[in-house]
Amino acid sequence: MSYDIRYPTLRLKRYFDEFLQKNIPHKNQREKIADEVGGLRDNPRPFHEKGFTEIKPPIPVSYHLAEYRLRIGDYRVLYNVDDRQKIVWILDIRIRAEKTYRG
């Protein structure tokens, strides 16, 4: 059974979409990020993938805790997984920088 990809709030969904449009100039890069995030439907914890990391300890993002990170080029998607309800919660997308993993 595949997982749903969701955002905790509509505001976070809008932020994610706007971030892709404003900060990633090349359509190919935006599509790659969308494909990688979409791939979490079938495998929310791609341990064999080079860009996947379990974040220990989890970092606070808004009112949530990000337990996983997916590296896609210079960008990091922070997310959490609810296995009981089969949901991948997308919490943030960030450009790799010193403060990427600070709450």
ChimeraX attribute file (.defattr): number of C-alpha atoms within 10 A of each C-alpha:
attribute: neighborCount
match mode: 1-to-1
recipient: residues
	/A:1	6
	/A:2	13
	/A:3	20
	/A:4	18
	/A:5	18
	/A:6	15
	/A:7	18
	/A:8	14
	/A:9	12
	/A:10	10
	/A:11	10
	/A:12	17
	/A:13	16
	/A:14	12
	/A:15	14
	/A:16	18
	/A:17	14
	/A:18	12
	/A:19	16
	/A:20	19
	/A:21	13
	/A:22	8
	/A:23	11
	/A:24	15
	/A:25	10
	/A:26	10
	/A:27	11
	/A:28	10
	/A:29	15
	/A:30	17
	/A:31	12
	/A:32	13
	/A:33	22
	/A:34	13
	/A:35	11
	/A:36	15
	/A:37	18
	/A:38	16
	/A:39	15
	/A:40	19
	/A:41	17
	/A:42	12
	/A:43	12
	/A:44	25
	/A:45	18
	/A:46	15
	/A:47	11
	/A:48	7
	/A:49	10
	/A:50	10
	/A:51	13
	/A:52	18
	/A:53	16
	/A:54	17
	/A:55	15
	/A:56	9
	/A:57	9
	/A:58	17
	/A:59	17
	/A:60	14
	/A:61	15
	/A:62	12
	/A:63	8
	/A:64	15
	/A:65	17
	/A:66	26
	/A:67	18
	/A:68	23
	/A:69	23
	/A:70	24
	/A:71	21
	/A:72	18
	/A:73	12
	/A:74	9
	/A:75	18
	/A:76	22
	/A:77	22
	/A:78	26
	/A:79	26
	/A:80	20
	/A:81	20
	/A:82	12
	/A:83	10
	/A:84	6
	/A:85	9
	/A:86	15
	/A:87	19
	/A:88	25
	/A:89	20
	/A:90	23
	/A:91	25
	/A:92	19
	/A:93	22
	/A:94	17
	/A:95	17
	/A:96	15
	/A:97	10
	/A:98	7
	/A:99	9
	/A:100	14
	/A:101	17
	/A:102	8
	/A:103	12
